[in-house]
Amino acid sequence: MPLLFVYGTLKRGCKNHRHLSDQRFTANARTTAGYRLYDLGDYPGLVADTDTENESENDNAGVTGELWEVDAAALARLDAFEGVPEGLYRRESILLQPPHDTLPVESYFYARPLLGARALGPTWIENR
């Protein structure tokens, strides 16, 4: 089954976890450096960020999240929920830190302009 890295409202205990609750949680995980979360209001957006000039120590630590095994039906549901057909997010490969660094993993990347969105630290915390 495909592996999906989630970092925001789909995580356990967050408001949209119901979309994943019938799938299998595998582990807590962290990306390699080069990814950044942005505050988009009620949810975060993950982007690949190769601009290392302005990175903080937290940015170098990677983004934290959860790794889930998901079946094809769940991926189709999640693609619709994440707005993939409308171009809000796109599902792509992502690099994780060991021990998950050899696994093929995908995640949802924000696909629209950030328009002044505030960069977050490595962890999305709902209801802050």
VEXSE-406079 format. One record per residue: residue number from 1; z, x, y of N, C-alpha, C, CB in turn. Coordinates in pm, 1 decimal, always signed. Atoms other than C-alpha are relative to their C-alpha. Glycine has a CB too. Example, Ala and Ser with C-alpha at 12.3 -4.5 7.8 and 13.67 -1.06 7.14 Angstrom:
2
KELUM pos      n_w      n_u      n_v     ca_w     ca_u     ca_v      c_w      c_u      c_v     cb_w     cb_u     cb_v
KELUM   1     +0.0    +89.0   -119.0   +780.0  +1230.0   -450.0     +0.0    +90.0   +120.0   +124.6    -99.2     +2.7
KELUM   2     -6.0    -82.0   -119.0   +714.0  +1367.0   -106.0    +73.0    -77.0   +109.0   -141.5    +41.4    +46.2
// end
This chain:
128
KELUM pos      n_w      n_u      n_v     ca_w     ca_u     ca_v      c_w      c_u      c_v     cb_w     cb_u     cb_v
KELUM   1     +0.0    +85.0   -119.3     +0.0     +0.0     +0.0     +0.0    +88.5   +124.3   +123.1    -96.1     +0.5
KELUM   2     +2.8    -77.1   -125.5    -71.8   +120.6   +354.5   +139.1    +13.8    +61.3    -94.3    -66.4   +101.0
KELUM   3   -125.5    -24.0    -71.3   +211.4   +268.5   +559.8    -21.6    -22.2   +148.6    +52.8   +143.3    -26.6
KELUM   4     +7.0    +32.4   -141.7   +278.6   +146.0   +912.2   +126.9    +49.0    +68.5    -19.2   -152.4    +21.5
KELUM   5   -111.1    -46.5    -82.7   +499.1   +314.0  +1174.1    +17.6    -99.1   +113.8    -24.9   +145.4    +54.3
KELUM   6    -29.4    +93.5   -109.3   +665.5    +62.3  +1407.9   +110.8    +59.0    +86.6    +41.6   -140.7    -55.2
KELUM   7    -87.7    -67.8    -96.3   +857.9   +162.8  +1720.7    +60.1    -95.2   +102.4    -76.6   +108.6    +71.8
KELUM   8    -44.0    +93.5   -103.9   +926.1   -152.9  +1921.9    +56.5   -128.5    -56.9   -114.3    -32.4    +92.1
KELUM   9    -56.3   +131.2    +32.9   +985.2   -524.2  +1876.4    -17.6    -40.3   -145.8    -62.2   -104.0    +86.8
KELUM  10    +14.3    +28.6   +143.4   +877.3   -516.7  +1509.2   +111.3    +63.7    -83.5   -135.4    +49.4    -49.6
KELUM  11   -106.9    -66.1    +74.3  +1174.7   -297.0  +1410.3   +105.4   -101.1    -45.4    +65.0   +109.5    +85.9
KELUM  12   -109.4    +84.0    +49.6  +1463.3   -442.5  +1212.6    +96.4    -30.7   +114.6    +75.1    +69.8   -117.6
KELUM  13    -94.1    +41.3   -102.6  +1696.0   -640.2  +1437.8    -63.5    -35.2   +132.9    +98.7   +106.6    +21.0
KELUM  14    +68.7    +31.7   -125.5  +1434.0   -689.0  +1709.9    -70.2   -135.3    -10.3   -101.8   +110.6    +35.8
KELUM  15    +45.0   +139.8     -8.2  +1279.3  -1016.1  +1821.3   -124.6    -33.8    -80.7    -25.6    -34.0   +141.0
KELUM  16   +122.0    +30.8    +74.4   +946.4   -986.5  +1636.6     +0.0    +54.8   -142.1   -118.7    +53.9    +73.6
KELUM  17     -8.1    -55.1   +135.7  +1071.9   -837.1  +1311.2    -44.4    -99.3   -107.0   +141.5    +45.0    -28.7
KELUM  18    +38.3   +101.4    +98.9   +996.6  -1165.3  +1133.8   -141.9    +22.2    -52.3    +11.4   -139.7    +60.9
KELUM  19   +137.2    -26.3    +42.7   +632.7  -1049.9  +1118.0     -7.4   +106.4   -109.5    -83.7    +43.1   +119.0
KELUM  20     -6.2   -105.6   +101.8   +740.7   -764.3   +887.5   +103.1    -27.5   -108.4    +30.7   +132.1    +65.2
KELUM  21   -117.0    +18.5    +85.5  +1039.3   -913.3   +709.4    -33.6    -18.3   -147.9    +77.9   -118.1    +47.4
KELUM  22    +37.0    +16.3   +140.8   +847.1   -986.4   +387.0    -66.4   +126.0    -57.4    -93.9   -119.4    -15.6
KELUM  23    +57.4   -126.7    +44.0   +724.6   -625.0   +361.8   +112.4    +97.1    -36.2    -91.5    +60.5   +110.1
KELUM  24   -101.0    -93.8    +50.5   +902.4   -312.0   +233.4    +29.3   +112.0   +100.1    -46.0    +60.2   -132.7
KELUM  25    -46.5   -109.9    -84.4  +1103.8    -87.5   +466.2     +6.8   +125.4    -86.4   +139.8    -32.1    +65.1
KELUM  26     +1.6   -125.5    +74.6  +1057.6   +275.4   +358.1   +102.7    +98.5    +54.1   -138.8    +62.2     +4.3
KELUM  27    -89.5   -100.9    -57.4  +1249.1   +496.8   +602.0     -2.7     -7.1   +151.2    -39.1   +140.9    -47.1
KELUM  28     +7.9    -29.8   -142.3  +1341.3   +575.9   +957.8    -89.4   +122.4    +12.2   +143.1    +24.3    +64.3
KELUM  29    +94.8   -110.7    -14.6  +1081.8   +817.0  +1092.5    -13.8    +35.3   +147.2   -138.4    -36.4    -60.8
KELUM  30    +22.7    -48.5   -135.8   +980.5  +1014.3  +1399.7   -138.8    +63.4     +4.2   +111.0   +102.7    +44.1
KELUM  31   +131.3    -61.5    -16.7   +639.1  +1114.8  +1530.6    +14.8   +147.9    +34.4    -80.5    -72.7   +109.2
KELUM  32     +5.0   -134.6    -54.9   +538.9  +1467.4  +1612.0     -3.8    -13.4   +152.3   -124.4    +80.4    -54.6
KELUM  33    +19.1     +2.4   -145.3   +525.9  +1561.7  +1980.9   -143.7    -43.1    +27.9    +30.8   +140.5    +64.7
KELUM  34   +134.6    +41.7    -36.4   +223.5  +1427.9  +2166.1    -18.0   -149.9     +3.8    -97.5    +58.3    -94.7
KELUM  35     +3.0   +145.9    -11.9   +311.2  +1058.9  +2168.2   +108.3    -38.7    +99.3    +21.4    -71.3   -139.7
KELUM  36    -94.9    +42.4   -101.6   +489.6   +868.4  +2441.5     +6.8   -152.9     +2.5    -39.7    +55.9   +139.1
KELUM  37    -20.0   +144.3    -16.7   +636.5   +520.3  +2486.4     +2.1    -34.1   +148.3   +131.7    -46.4    -68.5
KELUM  38     -3.1    +52.0   -136.7   +583.6   +318.8  +2804.2    +58.8   -139.0     -1.7   -141.3     -1.4    +63.2
KELUM  39    -62.8   +130.4    -16.1   +781.7    +18.1  +2923.3   -103.1    -96.9    +55.4   +124.6     +8.2    +93.0
KELUM  40    +97.7   +100.4    -41.6   +546.5   -280.9  +2940.5    +66.9   -134.6    +25.5   -109.3    -15.0   -105.9
KELUM  41    -74.9   +122.0    -27.1   +816.5   -533.8  +3021.8    +80.9    -40.7   -121.0    -93.5   -113.0    +41.1
KELUM  42    -72.7    +48.8   +117.3   +921.4   -722.5  +2708.5    -26.0    +82.3   -125.5    -36.8   -143.2    -26.3
KELUM  43    +34.7    -80.0   +117.2   +775.6   -461.9  +2474.2    -48.9   +137.8    +44.7   -108.3    -71.4    -85.7
KELUM  44    +48.8   -134.1    -34.1   +680.0    -94.0  +2460.8   -146.2    +17.7    -40.0    +86.2   +107.0    -68.3
KELUM  45   +134.0    -39.9    +39.5   +337.7    +63.2  +2438.3     +1.5   +146.7    -37.7   -101.8    -26.8   +112.8
KELUM  46    +10.6   -137.9    +46.6   +271.8   +379.6  +2240.6   -136.7    +53.8    +38.5    +22.2     +9.7   -153.7
KELUM  47   +127.0    -65.3    -31.6     +4.6   +619.6  +2364.5     +6.0   +144.1    -48.9    -30.3     -5.8   +153.4
KELUM  48    +11.7   -142.9    +28.5   -117.6   +957.3  +2250.3     -1.9    +68.2   +135.4   -129.6    +34.9    -86.4
KELUM  49    -13.1    -65.5   -129.4    -23.7  +1192.3  +2532.6     -4.6   +150.0    -18.7   +130.2    -41.9    +70.5
KELUM  50    +15.4   -144.0    +17.0   -156.0  +1544.7  +2531.3    +35.9    +77.4   +125.9   -141.5    +32.2    -40.5
KELUM  51    -40.9    -65.9   -124.3    -32.8  +1618.5  +2886.2   +138.6    +59.9    -18.6     -1.2    -99.7   +119.5
KELUM  52   -128.7    -64.7    +25.2   +239.8  +1868.4  +2802.0    +60.5    +59.4   +126.5    -16.1   +108.5   -104.5
KELUM  53    -49.0    -59.9   -124.1   +275.9  +1986.5  +3162.5   +125.9    -69.0    +51.6   -108.0     -5.1   +106.2
KELUM  54   -113.2    +75.3    -52.7   +523.1  +1710.7  +3249.8    +93.2    -51.7   -109.0    -49.8   -115.5    +82.1
KELUM  55    -84.9    +47.2   +108.0   +697.5  +1671.8  +2914.7   +145.5    +39.7    +22.2    -49.2    +54.3   -133.0
KELUM  56   -142.5    -31.7     -0.4  +1073.3  +1653.5  +2900.0    +39.9    +39.4   -142.0    +85.7   -121.5    +51.7
KELUM  57    -48.9    -35.2   +132.6  +1284.9  +1770.4  +2609.0     -8.7   -118.8    -94.4   +143.8    +50.6     +7.9
KELUM  58     +8.3   +119.9    +83.3  +1297.7  +1410.7  +2480.4   -141.6    -26.1    -47.1    +51.6   -120.6    +75.8
KELUM  59   +138.4    +22.5    +38.7   +917.3  +1385.5  +2480.7    -39.5    +90.3   -116.0    -92.9    +23.0   +118.9
KELUM  60    +32.1    -94.5   +106.2   +897.7  +1692.6  +2259.3    +62.4    -38.5   -133.4    +45.2   +138.1    +39.1
KELUM  61    -68.8    +40.5   +121.9  +1127.3  +1526.8  +2006.5    -79.4   -103.5    -79.2   +137.1    -55.2    +33.7
KELUM  62    +76.5   +104.7    +67.7   +870.9  +1256.8  +1918.6    +61.2   -136.3    +22.1     -9.2    +28.5   -148.5
KELUM  63    -41.9   +139.8    -12.7   +899.6   +879.5  +1917.2    +67.1    -42.8   -129.7   -121.3    -92.9    +33.1
KELUM  64    -70.6    +47.3   +119.0  +1149.7   +720.4  +1679.4    -47.2   -139.1    -38.5   +151.4     -0.2    +23.5
KELUM  65    +38.8   +131.6    +48.3  +1072.9   +421.6  +1463.3    +29.1    -15.3   -147.4   -146.4    -25.0    +26.5
KELUM  66    -19.3    +31.8   +141.1  +1051.1   +280.6  +1114.6   -133.1     +5.6    -72.5    +64.9   -138.7    -16.8
KELUM  67   +117.0     -7.4    +85.3   +807.0   +330.1   +830.8     +5.0   -114.4   -100.4     -8.1   +137.0    -71.9
KELUM  68     +7.5   +118.9    +85.2   +695.5    +20.8   +638.1   -122.4     +5.4    -88.9     -2.4   -127.4    +84.6
KELUM  69   +113.5    +26.3    +87.2   +475.2    -42.3   +336.5    -43.4   -142.6    +27.5    +35.7    +21.9   -152.2
KELUM  70    +51.1   +132.8    -33.5   +252.8   -335.8   +427.1   -124.1    -30.1    -83.0    -32.0    -10.3   +151.0
KELUM  71   +118.0    +37.1    +76.9     -2.8   -526.9   +225.3   -112.4    -42.8    +95.1    +33.5   -113.8   -100.3
KELUM  72   +118.1    +32.1    -80.8   -349.4   -624.9   +346.2    +18.5   -129.0    +80.3   -122.7    -12.5    -89.8
KELUM  73    -23.1   +126.3    -71.3   -244.6   -979.5   +438.4    +91.1    +21.4   +119.9    +61.1   -104.9    -94.3
KELUM  74    -91.8    -28.8   -110.0    +42.5   -848.4   +650.5    -71.4    +77.9   +110.4   +122.2    +79.0    -50.8
KELUM  75    +74.4    -76.3   -102.0   -187.3   -597.8   +826.5    -90.1    -91.5    +81.8    -84.4   +111.0    -65.9
KELUM  76    +86.0    +94.1    -72.2   -430.0   -876.3   +914.6    +82.4    -84.6    +96.2    -76.2    -90.6    -98.7
KELUM  77    -91.1    +78.2    -84.3   -141.5  -1086.6  +1049.6    +48.7    +81.8   +118.6   +119.7    -49.5    -81.8
KELUM  78    -51.5    -87.0   -105.4     -1.8   -793.2  +1246.3   -108.7    +38.2   +100.0    +60.8   +125.6    -60.8
KELUM  79   +111.3    -29.2    -91.2   -343.1   -701.3  +1389.9    -19.9   -115.4    +98.5   -130.5    +25.6    -79.7
KELUM  80    +15.0   +116.7    -87.8   -371.9  -1056.2  +1524.9   +117.7     -9.1    +96.9    -11.0   -130.1    -83.3
KELUM  81   -118.7     +7.4    -84.5    -13.5  -1053.3  +1656.6     -3.0   +106.2   +109.5   +126.0    +15.7    -84.6
KELUM  82     +3.6   -111.4    -95.8    -63.2   -714.5  +1829.3   -120.5     -4.9    +93.8     -0.5   +131.3    -74.6
KELUM  83   +112.9    +14.9    -91.1   -381.6   -832.6  +1999.4   -112.5    +99.5    -23.8    +47.4    +13.0   +139.8
KELUM  84   +107.9    -94.7    +30.2   -617.5   -591.6  +1822.5   -136.8    -60.4    +31.2     +6.1    +42.7   -147.3
KELUM  85   +132.3    +56.3    -30.7   -915.6   -832.7  +1842.9    -28.9    -10.8   +150.4    -12.2   -137.0    -62.7
KELUM  86    +16.1    +11.8   -145.6   -856.5   -872.7  +2220.2     +4.4   +134.6    +71.3   +107.6    -90.0    +56.6
KELUM  87     -4.8   -132.4    -61.4   -821.6   -498.5  +2280.3   +130.6    +33.9    +68.6   -108.8    +12.1    +97.7
KELUM  88   -130.6    -33.3    -57.8   -451.9   -501.9  +2372.2    +57.3   +125.0    -68.7    +98.5   -120.3    -14.0
KELUM  89    -42.0   -114.6    +80.8   -358.2   -260.1  +2092.1   -112.4    +34.4    -97.0   +133.2    -30.2    -76.8
KELUM  90    +89.0    -39.9   +108.8   -555.8    -63.6  +1833.8    +85.9    +68.3   -105.8   -115.9    +95.0    +50.8
KELUM  91    -73.2    -62.2   +110.9   -431.5    +45.0  +1492.8    -72.8   +127.8    -38.9    +12.4    -97.4   -122.8
KELUM  92    +58.5   -131.0    +28.6   -488.8   +417.8  +1430.4    +99.4    +87.0    -75.9    -43.5    +69.8   +130.3
KELUM  93    -84.7    -98.6    +67.8   -355.4   +712.0  +1234.1    +97.1    +63.1    +99.3    -86.3   +109.3    -67.5
KELUM  94   -101.8    -65.2    -81.0    -38.8   +875.6  +1363.3    +64.0   +110.9    -83.0   +107.2   -102.3    +49.5
KELUM  95    -62.5   -113.3    +67.7   +132.6  +1204.7  +1279.0   +151.7    -10.7     +9.5    -48.6   +133.6    +60.4
KELUM  96   -144.8     +7.1     +5.5   +494.5  +1199.8  +1168.5    +58.5   +135.6    -35.8    +45.0   -105.7   -100.5
KELUM  97    -72.7   -122.2    +35.3   +752.7  +1475.1  +1131.8    +37.7     -3.7   -147.7   +127.0    +16.5    +88.2
KELUM  98    -45.2     -4.1   +139.6   +865.5  +1592.0   +784.7   +123.5    -87.9    -17.8    +30.8   +145.8    -43.7
KELUM  99    +75.6    -17.6   +123.0   +929.3  +1461.2   +530.4   -120.7    -91.6    -12.8    +89.3    -21.3   -115.7
KELUM 100   +109.1    +97.1     +6.1   +661.4  +1204.0   +616.4   -132.7    +56.4    +50.5    +36.5   -122.6    +80.1
KELUM 101   +116.7    -60.9    -63.8   +406.7  +1449.8   +757.4   -123.5     +9.3    -89.4    +35.7   +136.2    +46.9
KELUM 102   +116.1     -8.4    +89.0   +181.6  +1449.0   +449.9    -54.4   -137.7    -36.7    +36.6    +75.9   -126.6
KELUM 103    +40.6   +136.4    +34.2   +148.3  +1070.6   +429.0   -101.1    -54.7   +100.8   +122.5    -91.9     -6.4
KELUM 104    +88.7    +68.4    -94.5   -138.7   +869.6   +576.9    +72.8   -121.5    +58.1   -133.4    -43.3    -69.5
KELUM 105    -77.1   +105.1    -67.5    +32.7   +645.5   +832.2    -79.1    -47.7   +120.9   +141.9    +51.5    +42.9
KELUM 106    +62.1    +56.5   -119.9    -99.1   +412.0  +1100.7   +107.7    -61.9    +88.4   -107.6   -106.0    -37.7
KELUM 107    -88.6    +65.8    -94.5    +60.4   +263.2  +1410.2    -85.9    -72.3   +102.5    +96.3   +101.9    +68.4
KELUM 108    +70.2    +71.8   -106.4    -31.1    +38.3  +1700.6    +12.5    +76.7   +130.8    +55.6   -143.4    +15.7
KELUM 109     +8.6    -72.0   -126.6   -141.9   +219.9  +2016.3    -43.3    -96.6   +109.9    -98.9   +119.5    -10.6
KELUM 110    +37.4    +82.4   -114.0   -156.5    +48.8  +2353.8   -139.2    +41.7    +46.7   +104.0    +13.0   +115.5
KELUM 111   +141.1    -29.8    -24.7   -524.7    +22.9  +2447.8    -47.4    -32.7   +140.7    -83.7    -74.3    -97.0
KELUM 112    +40.5    +35.6   -137.0   -523.1    -88.1  +2810.7    +58.4   +100.0    +99.6    +46.0   -144.5    +35.5
KELUM 113    -56.4    -90.2   -101.6   -456.8    +98.9  +3136.0   +149.3    -26.4    +20.6    -75.2    -16.1   +133.8
KELUM 114   -145.2    +12.2    -15.3    -87.6   +165.1  +3194.7    +41.3    -55.1   +136.2    +65.0   +134.4    -21.3
KELUM 115    -23.4    +58.0   -133.0   -105.6    +66.4  +3565.2   +143.5    +16.1    +48.9    -35.4   -146.4     -1.6
KELUM 116   -131.7    -28.1    -55.4   +217.0   +233.6  +3675.3   +117.2    -28.0    -91.1    +17.2    -76.6   +121.6
KELUM 117   -109.8    +24.1    +93.6   +418.6   +157.4  +3361.0    +89.0   +123.8     -6.2    -54.1    -36.2   -141.6
KELUM 118    -98.5   -107.4     +3.5   +735.1   +366.3  +3336.4     +7.4    +61.3   -139.7   +138.2    -52.3    +42.9
KELUM 119    -17.8    -70.3   +127.5   +753.8   +630.1  +3062.4   +144.2    -15.6    -45.9    -37.6   +150.8    +13.0
KELUM 120   -132.8    +14.2    +60.1  +1047.7   +578.2  +2826.8    +35.9   +127.9    -73.3     +5.1   -121.3    -96.3
KELUM 121    -41.5   -109.0    +87.7  +1245.7   +823.0  +2619.7    -58.3    -21.8   -139.3   +154.7    +10.2     -6.3
KELUM 122    +57.8     +5.2   +133.6  +1184.0   +861.9  +2247.8    +28.6   -127.6    -79.3    +48.5   +115.1    -76.9
KELUM 123    -40.9   +117.3    +77.3  +1345.0   +532.8  +2141.6     -4.1   -126.1    +85.6   +140.9    +20.0    -57.4
KELUM 124     +0.4   +131.8    -64.3  +1274.1   +171.8  +2239.1   +127.6    -71.8    -38.7   -125.9    -83.7    -40.9
KELUM 125   -120.4    +78.4    +24.2  +1593.2    -29.7  +2276.8    -22.3   -136.5    +63.3   +128.5    +70.5    +57.9
KELUM 126    +23.8   +135.5    -48.3  +1546.5   -403.1  +2303.9   +123.2    -53.6    +73.0    -37.5    -92.9   -116.8
KELUM 127   -107.5    +63.8    -76.7  +1754.4   -610.1  +2548.9    +85.8    +99.8    +75.0    +87.0    -81.6    -91.4
KELUM 128    -76.8    -98.6    -73.9  +1852.7   -317.1  +2764.2    +41.2    -49.9   +133.8    -77.0   +125.1    +15.7
// end
